[in-house]
Amino acid sequence: MGNCCGLRGNFPEILVRSIAESTYGRAKIFEKCSQDVARFYEINPLFRLLGYNMMITGRPKSDEIYAASLERLPGGVNSPVRAFKGFDMTPMIVQKGKGDTIWDVDGNAYIDYCLSWGALILGHAHPAIVTSACEQMQRGSSFGIATPYELFLADKINTYLPSMEKLRFVSSGSEATMSAIRLARGCTGRNTLIKFSGHYHGHSDCLLIQAGSGVTHLPKATSKGIPNSVIQDTVCLPFNDLSTCRSYIRSHPDIAAVILEPVAGNMGVVPAEQEFVCMLREETTACGALLIFDEVITGFRVGLRGAQERYQIKPDLTCLGKVIGGGYPVAAFGGRKEIMDLIAPLGAVYQGGTLSGNPVAMCAGLETLSHVEQEGFYEDLEKKTRLITDPIEHYLERNNVPALLTRIGSMFTLFFGVTEVRGKEDLSQMNEVKFKAFFQYLFERGIYAPPSAYEAWFVSSAHTEENLLYTLDTILTFLKKKDTEIT
Ligand SMILES: Cc1ncc(COP(=O)(O)O)c(C=O)c1O
C-alpha cells in the first residue's frame, strides 16, 4: 500500500524500513507498503521472517488523550459512534488529514473510508477548498447577515436539483430534516409523519423512534428524554414493504409527510426499490401529504443530481447536508416555491439560525460543487469504488460466503451474516462479532472503515488506485481467513 510509504518495486527490507521510519520519524511498524512490496513479501517469505510486518502496534498518545477526554466530555466524544463502543479499543484521535489519508495523534496513517461520514467527496484538505475557505476567513468568518455566496450556492444546487426551487441553508442535517418536517406540518395543517425503520434523519425528538411491534402499535422512542406526546404523531413503517405501506397510507390519509432516505445509508447501504418510491409518490400526492427526500447523504454523492434523478421522482421537499458543505457545517432544505414561501419571514413557519448560510462554509460548498460538476467526475468516482467492490462481490458469490455487498455509486456496505437486505428487518441476523473483527483487522493495517456495521463506506476522488488496491487486498485476505484464525 502506498499511503504511508508510496514504495514501489522490490525493495530490500532494510530500505523499506528506513524509508518508512524516516517518513514518520519514528520506529512505527506498518504493514502498509505498496502492492508491489506486499506481493514481493508474499513470494519471499524470508522477508516476513525478517519481521517486517508493518502493523499499527500502539497508540499511546491516543490512549492518553482519550483517558483525559473521558473526564471532560461524556464518553470522551462529541457524537456517540466516535467512541468505538463495543470494539474493545481506544477510539481514533485524529491529528490531520490529506487526500485519502488521516493520521492519528501517534502518527499512524489510515486510508479513510468514513470521510467525515460522507461529506469529503474530494478527500481531506483539498487545496482549492482550503484556499477558498481561507480567503473568505480573511474577509470575515460570520456576519449573521446575508452574503452573495448563499445565493450562488442556492443557484448551483437548484441547477442540479430543480425540485429545490427555493431553499434555506442550515448548519446540520438534523436541522434540515427537523425544519422540513415542521414546514410540512405547517403547510398541510396535519401532524402525522411517516418514516421508515432503519432510516436516520438526525437527532430531533420526533424522529428518534423505532417501530412498535406491528404497524398499529405506537412507536417507541430510541432515546430517553422524549415525551410520548412528541412521538405519538410519528409512524415507523418497514422500508421497501410496498403493500404494508400503501395500505397504511390509504387507511390513514390524514398524513402531513412521508420522509425517507431514498438510498438508506444508516443501516448500511440499502436502496429503495423503484416501485416502492413510485408508490410513495403516488400515494402522498393522492392524500395531499408531502414527500420528503432526505438526501443528506445521497445529495451530490450518488450522482450530480442526487437520488431523485436516479429514481426519476420529484419530491416536494429535499434535505441536503454533507457534500454541499465540503466538510464545513452546511445543510439545506428546499422544495416547491409555494411551500418554501410559508417559512418566516414570508410565512408563519418559524425557522432561523445564527450561523445559517455561514460564508466560509458557503465558499467551501461552492468550491466542492465546482469540482463535482466537472464532466466524468461521478463516473471516475464509481470506477474507483468498483476497484474494491467488484472483486469482493465476485469473491462472495463464487465462494458462497454468507455476506453481502451493496453499492450505489461511491457508497457501499459489506454486511456479514446476511445475503439479502431490503430493510432493517433483514438485519436481525447480522454478524456483528464478525464485523468487529473485520473493523479491527483493517484498523490494525491502516484502513479506517466507518466504526459501525450499520454504516456506509465512502470513496473520494482523492483515493489513489494504490490505496484502493491495498484495501481490496486486505479485505480479501480477511474474507479468506477462517473465523478461528481471526484475532
Ligand atoms: C440521511 C441523514 N439525514 C440526516 C442526518 C443528520 O445530519 P447531521 O449529523 O449533520 O445532523 C444524517 C447524519 O448522518 C443522515 O445520514
PDBQT file of the ligand as one rigid body, heavy atoms in Angstrom, charges set to zero:
ROOT
HETATM    1  C1  LIG A 501     -29.624  10.697   5.982  1.00  0.00    +0.000 C 
HETATM    2  C2  LIG A 501     -29.246  11.583   7.115  1.00  0.00    +0.000 A 
HETATM    3  N1  LIG A 501     -30.079  12.565   7.480  1.00  0.00    +0.000 NA
HETATM    4  C3  LIG A 501     -29.775  13.407   8.469  1.00  0.00    +0.000 A 
HETATM    5  C4  LIG A 501     -28.597  13.287   9.154  1.00  0.00    +0.000 A 
HETATM    6  C5  LIG A 501     -28.253  14.230  10.256  1.00  0.00    +0.000 C 
HETATM    7  O1  LIG A 501     -27.202  15.037   9.856  1.00  0.00    +0.000 OA
HETATM    8  P1  LIG A 501     -26.264  15.777  10.940  1.00  0.00    +0.000 P 
HETATM    9  O2  LIG A 501     -25.442  14.714  11.586  1.00  0.00    +0.000 OA
HETATM   10  O3  LIG A 501     -25.484  16.742  10.125  1.00  0.00    +0.000 OA
HETATM   11  O4  LIG A 501     -27.162  16.433  11.919  1.00  0.00    +0.000 OA
HETATM   12  C6  LIG A 501     -27.702  12.275   8.803  1.00  0.00    +0.000 A 
HETATM   13  C7  LIG A 501     -26.431  12.117   9.515  1.00  0.00    +0.000 C 
HETATM   14  O5  LIG A 501     -25.631  11.273   9.257  1.00  0.00    +0.000 OA
HETATM   15  C8  LIG A 501     -28.035  11.398   7.760  1.00  0.00    +0.000 A 
HETATM   16  O6  LIG A 501     -27.212  10.410   7.394  1.00  0.00    +0.000 OA
ENDROOT
TORSDOF 0
